[in-house]
Amino acid sequence: MSEYRYQELENWLLQGIQEQRWGLGERLPSIRILCREQKVSKATVLRALHKLEGRGLIEARPKSGYFVTLQPDAVKHPVSRIGIEAPRSVNASDLLHDIMSRSAAFDLLPNLHTGDLPHGITVLNRSIGRSLRRQRGDNYQYYDEPAGNVGLREQLALHHARRGWVTSPDYLCITSGCQHALFLSLMACCKKGDVVAVESPGFYGVLQLLEQLELQVIEVPTSTNTGVDVAALEEVLKRWEVKACIVSPSFATPGGALMPLTSKKRILELAEEHDLAIIEDDIYADTAFGAIPDPLKALDTQNRVILCSSFSKCLSRDLRLGWVSGARWHQRILHLKLVTQLANSRYQQQGVAEYMKDGSYAVHLRRQRNALRERRDHLIAYLHAWPCDLRVSIPEGGLAVWVEMPEHVNTLLAYPEALKQEVVITPGPLFSIKGQFKHCLRISYEHPWNQQRVEALNRLPSILLP
């Protein structure tokens, strides 16, 4: 009889998932509620849930319950590819400046402020406040050392050691965010006119830096699942003299790709064969929904990987604290840091170091990852209901998905129309120097899907689809 009851409950739950009583990413009723409403024992409920979990239909999340998982066949993955073309100069888009001026890079409704402050940020602010109140004497009249606060560098070294990369605080330099770290890295290993390989679609902030430094760019085809196409990169290196390659192995924007170990190893082999600097943008790694992946830097035995990161994507954009480990170019980077920034704020660095040391950062990350995963699932469920054929990336970290629509869609032309309806979109051509990906869109799940944002998202099909 108990065997029949667990099968009956399993089928009832399965029917509810198929009929979207609980949509993709939504939480199932708790074990207690299922026991009460279905009039079965806890053991029966657990057995039914475990069977569904074994089929990949639901997943257990610690202290949260059971959730409907995203099925591989529920959403089609993006498949767009680009050809390899000769190096060219960069001209940053005016559209990018408009989006950034609206603070809209990761929000459809940048003017919507809910007033909610996450607990982790409240704790961070207190930690920084305590550091400021502890300032004594005439410290305010002196600059911090160019490499940055040693206490913060020690905490960062410990943080990376947990991810498989053991380093010394002496090989870390504090910067004003990841963009500054990337800027210092490019200046250290490249000169005007050098060729740099980048992911495509890839981070538009990198394209801005390359333009300012007057560097030539080659776009390398990149998958939203596995990252840069290593075979294509190898072809590029055979045809042109490339000085540096910028990659984001962990949850690269815009699609959230996670580079497999085989690709990481091959990139390092190519770097050695072609005397190449690898600049690793590691900014999204700490947003991982599961285990945080090891950085590419952890495999670097030839001191060719410059690692760049910051707290802006996982903690606070307003903090403006990043870091760089410069490999064989580290001393040059320290000198450039002194020239371009001089020093960072002591009290901010001390406050963040304390925040990390007492475990508050780890607690914040656990909460944030759970929230981001739920928001991702909800976003994909909303997109799944759009009245057209879509291909959507399903990242296991990061802050956004990459959406491919029918090829006749032009997201650039849709941008001003969306603004009229008070929605800010991030068109695909921003992620390429050649204006490609016009039928694509990056959509973020960083912010909660409250009623206003869901309504804004649901307005997009009428704007995008003629």
Stockholm file with secondary structure:
# STOCKHOLM 1.0

chainA/1-466         MSEYRYQELENWLLQGIQEQRWGLGERLPSIRILCREQKVSKATVLRALHKLEGRGLIEARPKSGYFVTLQPDAVKHPVSRIGIEAPRSVNASDLLHDIMSRSAAFDLLPNLHTGDLPHGITVLNRSIGRSLRRQRGDNYQYYDEPAGNVGLREQLALHHARRGWVTSPDYLCITSGCQHALFLSLMACCKKGDVVAVESPGFYGVLQLLEQLELQVIEVPTSTNTGVDVAALEEVLKRWEVKACIVSPSFATPGGALMPLTSKKRILELAEEHDLAIIEDDIYADTAFGAIPDPLKALDTQNRVILCSSFSKCLSRDLRLGWVSGARWHQRILHLKLVTQLANSRYQQQGVAEYMKDGSYAVHLRRQRNALRERRDHLIAYLHAWPCDLRVSIPEGGLAVWVEMPEHVNTLLAYPEALKQEVVITPGPLFSIKGQFKHCLRISYEHPWNQQRVEALNRLPSILLP
#=GR chainA/1-466 SS CHHHHHHHHHHHHHHHHHTTSSCTTCBCCCHHHHHHHHTCCHHHHHHHHHHHHHTTSEEEETTTEEEECCCTTTSBCCCCCCCCCCCBCCCCCHHHHHHHHTTCTTCSCTTCCCCCCCHHHHHHHHHHHHHHHTCCTTGGGSCCCTTCCHHHHHHHHHHHHTTTCCCCGGGCEEESSHHHHHHHHHHHHCCTTCEEEEEESCCHHHHHHHHHTTCEEEEEEEETTTEECHHHHHHHHHHSCCCEEEECTEEETTTTEECCHHHHHHHHHHHHHTTCEEEEECTTGGGCSSSCCCCGGGGCSSSCEEEEEESTTTTCGGGCCEEEECGGGHHHHHHHHHHHTCCCCHHHHHHHHHHHHTTHHHHHHHHHHHHHHHHHHHHHHHHHTSSSCCEECCCSSSSEEEEECCTTCCHHHHHHHHHHTTCCCEEGGGGCTTCCCTTEEEEECCSCCCHHHHHHHHHHHHHHCC
#=GC SS_cons         CHHHHHHHHHHHHHHHHHTTSSCTTCBCCCHHHHHHHHTCCHHHHHHHHHHHHHTTSEEEETTTEEEECCCTTTSBCCCCCCCCCCCBCCCCCHHHHHHHHTTCTTCSCTTCCCCCCCHHHHHHHHHHHHHHHTCCTTGGGSCCCTTCCHHHHHHHHHHHHTTTCCCCGGGCEEESSHHHHHHHHHHHHCCTTCEEEEEESCCHHHHHHHHHTTCEEEEEEEETTTEECHHHHHHHHHHSCCCEEEECTEEETTTTEECCHHHHHHHHHHHHHTTCEEEEECTTGGGCSSSCCCCGGGGCSSSCEEEEEESTTTTCGGGCCEEEECGGGHHHHHHHHHHHTCCCCHHHHHHHHHHHHTTHHHHHHHHHHHHHHHHHHHHHHHHHTSSSCCEECCCSSSSEEEEECCTTCCHHHHHHHHHHTTCCCEEGGGGCTTCCCTTEEEEECCSCCCHHHHHHHHHHHHHHCC
//
